[in-house]
Amino acid sequence: MGKTTSTIAVLLVLIFCGTRVLAADLQQGVLGLKWGADISNCPDLSKLSSKNDVDFYLPNKRGGEIEGVKVNRLACGFYTDKFFAVYGTIATVERFEKMKSHFTAMFGPPKTSLRQARKTYGWKHRDIKVKLKAGDDGSDMKLGIYYKPLAGKVNEVNQEKALERSLRFFPIEKGKKPKLVPILQY
């Protein structure tokens, strides 16, 4: 009985340490790219598109594995030429569930939300944010992994640009006192 208990304890320690090692690997980067790497150091990518200061690249080899699960249509995001995100689609429910189980084992239970018939599972660990999304019917399954120090800057810039666009419709310039104009004159 004592031998069985000690064997189980050793196995639990190995499992716990193994998941922390995998989490540490994810903290360093994904797909062989280090978080924050400059695009000039990533020759195996082809530019897909750009939006604001974010450029999207495709790996020259199609598909790939993230944390041991095959992911389709991979794309890498670069903000001001620095690697900050990877996106992909997951083809089967089995792969989606395997990835969800894997991230739950690494980071604990996910934060979940349901919006517009899409369920989102999210994990945050140190500088990494992981999102898995799926439609209610199990369709359109997606993965996003973000390096928070750079992803946060992208979000700030996008929020500022949205604010600038919304201020265009309001005739008062930021930092200036508005000119008062009577609405009705008698």
C-alpha positions as CSV (number, residue, x, y, z in Angstrom):
1,M,0.0,0.0,0.0
2,G,2.8,2.4,0.8
3,K,4.6,1.6,-2.5
4,T,1.4,2.4,-4.4
5,T,0.9,5.7,-2.6
6,S,4.5,6.8,-3.3
7,T,4.2,5.7,-6.9
8,I,1.0,7.8,-7.4
9,A,2.7,10.8,-5.6
10,V,5.7,10.6,-8.0
11,L,3.4,10.4,-11.0
12,L,1.5,13.4,-9.9
13,V,4.7,15.4,-9.4
14,L,5.9,14.4,-12.9
15,I,2.6,15.4,-14.5
16,F,2.6,18.7,-12.6
17,C,6.2,19.5,-13.6
18,G,5.6,18.3,-17.1
19,T,2.7,20.7,-17.7
20,R,4.7,23.6,-16.2
21,V,7.6,22.8,-18.6
22,L,5.2,23.0,-21.5
23,A,3.8,26.3,-20.2
24,A,7.3,27.6,-19.9
25,D,7.9,26.6,-23.6
26,L,4.8,28.5,-24.6
27,Q,6.1,31.5,-22.7
28,Q,9.1,31.5,-25.0
29,G,7.2,31.4,-28.3
30,V,5.3,29.1,-30.7
31,L,5.9,27.5,-34.1
32,G,9.7,28.0,-33.6
33,L,9.2,31.8,-33.3
34,K,10.2,33.6,-30.2
35,W,7.7,36.2,-28.9
36,G,8.9,39.7,-29.9
37,A,11.1,38.4,-32.7
38,D,11.7,40.8,-35.5
39,I,10.2,39.9,-38.9
40,S,13.6,40.2,-40.5
41,N,14.7,37.1,-38.4
42,C,11.7,35.1,-39.8
43,P,12.5,34.1,-43.4
44,D,10.0,31.2,-43.5
45,L,7.0,33.5,-43.6
46,S,5.1,35.1,-46.5
47,K,3.2,38.4,-46.1
48,L,-0.6,38.0,-46.2
49,S,-2.0,41.4,-45.3
50,S,-1.7,44.5,-43.2
51,K,-4.0,46.6,-41.1
52,N,-2.8,49.7,-39.2
53,D,0.6,48.7,-37.7
54,V,-0.2,45.0,-37.7
55,D,1.1,42.7,-40.5
56,F,-0.1,39.1,-41.0
57,Y,2.2,36.4,-42.4
58,L,1.6,32.8,-43.4
59,P,4.2,30.1,-42.7
60,N,5.7,28.8,-45.9
61,K,4.8,25.3,-44.9
62,R,1.1,24.8,-44.7
63,G,-0.5,23.8,-41.4
64,G,1.5,22.9,-38.3
65,E,1.2,21.7,-34.8
66,I,0.7,23.7,-31.6
67,E,1.1,21.9,-28.4
68,G,0.8,18.6,-30.3
69,V,-2.4,19.3,-32.1
70,K,-2.7,19.9,-35.8
71,V,-3.9,23.4,-36.6
72,N,-4.9,24.5,-40.1
73,R,-4.6,27.9,-41.8
74,L,-2.0,29.3,-39.5
75,A,-1.2,33.0,-39.5
76,C,1.3,35.0,-37.5
77,G,0.7,38.5,-36.3
78,F,3.4,41.1,-36.1
79,Y,3.0,44.5,-34.5
80,T,5.6,47.1,-35.6
81,D,7.5,44.1,-37.1
82,K,7.5,42.2,-33.8
83,F,5.9,38.7,-33.4
84,F,2.9,38.9,-31.0
85,A,0.2,36.4,-32.1
86,V,-0.6,33.2,-33.9
87,Y,-4.0,32.3,-35.2
88,G,-5.3,29.1,-36.7
89,T,-8.4,27.0,-37.4
90,I,-9.1,23.6,-35.9
91,A,-10.7,21.1,-38.3
92,T,-12.3,18.6,-35.9
93,V,-14.2,18.7,-32.6
94,E,-11.8,16.0,-31.3
95,R,-8.7,18.2,-32.0
96,F,-10.5,21.2,-30.4
97,E,-11.4,19.2,-27.2
98,K,-7.8,17.8,-27.1
99,M,-6.4,21.4,-27.2
100,K,-8.9,22.6,-24.7
101,S,-8.0,19.8,-22.3
102,H,-4.3,20.5,-22.9
103,F,-4.6,24.2,-22.0
104,T,-6.8,23.4,-19.0
105,A,-4.1,21.0,-17.7
106,M,-1.4,23.7,-18.3
107,F,-3.2,26.8,-17.0
108,G,-6.3,25.6,-15.0
109,P,-10.0,26.0,-15.8
110,P,-10.7,28.5,-18.6
111,K,-12.7,31.7,-18.4
112,T,-15.7,31.1,-20.7
113,S,-18.1,33.4,-22.4
114,L,-20.9,33.0,-24.9
115,R,-21.5,35.8,-27.4
116,Q,-23.4,35.6,-30.7
117,A,-23.7,31.8,-30.6
118,R,-19.9,31.5,-30.2
119,K,-18.4,30.0,-27.1
120,T,-15.0,31.3,-26.1
121,Y,-12.5,29.7,-23.7
122,G,-9.7,31.8,-22.4
123,W,-6.6,31.3,-20.4
124,K,-4.0,33.8,-19.2
125,H,-0.6,32.8,-17.8
126,R,2.1,35.3,-17.2
127,D,2.7,37.0,-20.6
128,I,0.5,34.6,-22.6
129,K,-3.1,34.7,-23.5
130,V,-4.8,31.8,-25.2
131,K,-8.3,31.8,-26.8
132,L,-10.3,28.9,-28.3
133,K,-13.5,29.8,-30.0
134,A,-16.2,27.6,-31.4
135,G,-19.7,28.0,-32.8
136,D,-22.6,26.4,-30.8
137,D,-22.9,23.7,-33.4
138,G,-19.2,22.9,-33.2
139,S,-18.3,24.7,-36.4
140,D,-15.8,27.5,-37.1
141,M,-13.3,26.5,-34.4
142,K,-10.4,28.9,-34.0
143,L,-7.3,29.3,-31.9
144,G,-5.5,32.5,-30.9
145,I,-2.3,32.7,-28.8
146,Y,-1.1,36.2,-27.9
147,Y,2.0,37.7,-26.3
148,K,0.3,40.1,-23.9
149,P,3.0,42.8,-23.7
150,L,2.7,43.5,-27.5
151,A,-1.0,42.5,-27.9
152,G,-1.9,45.0,-25.2
153,K,-0.2,47.7,-27.3
154,V,-2.1,46.7,-30.4
155,N,-5.4,46.9,-28.4
156,E,-4.4,50.4,-27.1
157,V,-3.7,51.7,-30.6
158,N,-6.9,50.2,-32.0
159,Q,-8.9,51.8,-29.2
160,E,-7.2,55.2,-29.8
161,K,-8.0,55.0,-33.5
162,A,-11.6,54.1,-32.8
163,L,-11.8,57.1,-30.4
164,E,-10.3,59.4,-33.1
165,R,-12.9,58.1,-35.6
166,S,-15.8,58.7,-33.2
167,L,-14.6,62.2,-32.4
168,R,-14.7,63.2,-36.1
169,F,-18.5,63.2,-35.9
170,F,-18.4,65.6,-33.0
171,P,-17.3,69.1,-34.0
172,I,-15.4,69.9,-30.8
173,E,-11.6,69.4,-31.1
174,K,-9.8,67.7,-28.3
175,G,-8.3,70.1,-25.8
176,K,-10.2,73.2,-27.1
177,K,-13.1,75.0,-25.6
178,P,-16.2,74.7,-27.9
179,K,-17.6,77.9,-29.5
180,L,-21.1,78.4,-28.1
181,V,-23.7,79.0,-30.8
182,P,-27.3,79.9,-30.0
183,I,-29.7,77.3,-31.4
184,L,-32.6,79.6,-31.8
185,Q,-32.5,83.4,-32.1
186,Y,-35.6,85.5,-31.4
